[in-house]
């Protein structure tokens, strides 16, 4: 076939990549549910770059090449920092290892998941979607430490706990808790929760529940850690509620740290956020039977 025959294909590849670059750069300008859904899948727009690059080489299209460079540059500016190695451990400062996992309300292996979480050795573990009594939770973490549950959210702490306060996220039952962990290095406020699900037409409901968790975290004095399934991607505009907070995976992890769906993770919904502290490592791990992966971090404060 002649070059003229393939010219529309090259033009289409250039147009797609150019649109991807524009959406990456201007995603905050897309309003409503469309903008939220766009931001949930924002990293995947980078796939337009190799498509345009192949078209540029195969079809000798300057337009496709330019579009591939444009989308690559914008994507790199947004997401390459996630692949820069974290700061690593440092001498001095109190350390606190934390984890958060959505165990799954219908998970037949929930007790096994909790036992595995206990084996991680974290100082504080937050658990969401605790359906029913889940009597195995306290047993899974052993006699040492304290287990606190409010509604469908639980927190286990190796250290003494005080000031437990249930948080009503407006979803019809309790899905949040704020408490103080009296760690050897000083008191740390912990906010754990499970924001409302994100579905078309219910973005405001999700946003309101995220705002409640963020308000509880901002109101805490001193070091504070948020351990939550926010049903909010790291690139979602709702994360603006946590302005001034660090995000462990972004600051000290490697890669995007996607947590959902567990089998083929495509978005990070589970977060470790903090203030008046620093993350020195972060990772995600599978959880038996759950449709989420867990998020773990080591903090210094």
TAKA-V185009 format. One record per backbone hydrogen bond with DSSP energy under -0.5 kcal/mol. NH is the residue of the N-H (numbers start at 1). CO is the residue of the C=O. If there is no record, write none. Layout:
{{NH | CO} {NH | CO}}
This chain:
{{5 | 2} {6 | 2} {7 | 3} {8 | 4} {10 | 6} {11 | 7} {12 | 8} {13 | 9} {14 | 10} {15 | 11} {16 | 12} {17 | 13} {18 | 14} {19 | 15} {20 | 16} {21 | 17} {22 | 18} {23 | 19} {24 | 20} {25 | 21} {26 | 22} {27 | 23} {27 | 24} {29 | 26} {30 | 27} {31 | 29} {35 | 31} {36 | 32} {37 | 33} {38 | 34} {39 | 35} {40 | 36} {41 | 37} {41 | 38} {42 | 39} {44 | 41} {45 | 42} {46 | 43} {47 | 44} {48 | 45} {49 | 46} {50 | 46} {51 | 47} {52 | 48} {53 | 49} {54 | 50} {55 | 51} {56 | 52} {57 | 53} {58 | 54} {59 | 55} {60 | 56} {61 | 56} {62 | 60} {65 | 61} {66 | 62} {67 | 63} {68 | 64} {69 | 65} {70 | 66} {71 | 67} {72 | 68} {73 | 69} {74 | 70} {75 | 71} {76 | 72} {77 | 73} {78 | 74} {79 | 75} {80 | 76} {82 | 79} {83 | 80} {84 | 81} {88 | 280} {96 | 299} {98 | 297} {99 | 124} {100 | 295} {101 | 126} {103 | 101} {103 | 128} {104 | 128} {107 | 104} {108 | 106} {110 | 107} {113 | 109} {114 | 110} {115 | 111} {116 | 112} {117 | 113} {118 | 114} {119 | 115} {120 | 116} {120 | 117} {121 | 118} {123 | 97} {124 | 97} {125 | 156} {126 | 99} {127 | 154} {128 | 101} {130 | 152} {131 | 129} {137 | 134} {139 | 135} {140 | 136} {141 | 137} {142 | 138} {142 | 139} {146 | 157} {148 | 146} {148 | 155} {150 | 153} {152 | 174} {153 | 150} {154 | 127} {155 | 148} {156 | 125} {157 | 146} {158 | 123} {160 | 182} {162 | 180} {165 | 178} {167 | 176} {168 | 166} {169 | 167} {175 | 167} {177 | 192} {178 | 165} {179 | 190} {180 | 162} {181 | 188} {182 | 160} {182 | 180} {183 | 181} {183 | 186} {186 | 183} {188 | 181} {189 | 223} {190 | 179} {191 | 225} {192 | 177} {192 | 190} {193 | 227} {194 | 175} {195 | 229} {199 | 197} {202 | 199} {206 | 202} {207 | 203} {208 | 204} {209 | 205} {210 | 206} {211 | 207} {212 | 208} {213 | 209} {214 | 210} {215 | 211} {216 | 212} {217 | 213} {218 | 214} {219 | 215} {220 | 217} {224 | 275} {225 | 189} {226 | 273} {227 | 191} {227 | 225} {228 | 226} {228 | 271} {229 | 193} {230 | 228} {230 | 269} {231 | 269} {232 | 269} {236 | 233} {239 | 236} {240 | 237} {241 | 238} {242 | 239} {243 | 240} {245 | 242} {246 | 274} {248 | 272} {251 | 247} {252 | 248} {253 | 248} {253 | 249} {255 | 82} {259 | 267} {260 | 267} {261 | 291} {262 | 291} {265 | 262} {266 | 260} {267 | 260} {269 | 267} {271 | 228} {273 | 226} {273 | 271} {274 | 246} {275 | 224} {278 | 300} {280 | 298} {281 | 298} {282 | 252} {283 | 296} {285 | 294} {290 | 287} {293 | 259} {294 | 285} {295 | 100} {296 | 283} {297 | 98} {298 | 281} {299 | 96} {299 | 297} {300 | 278} {301 | 94}}
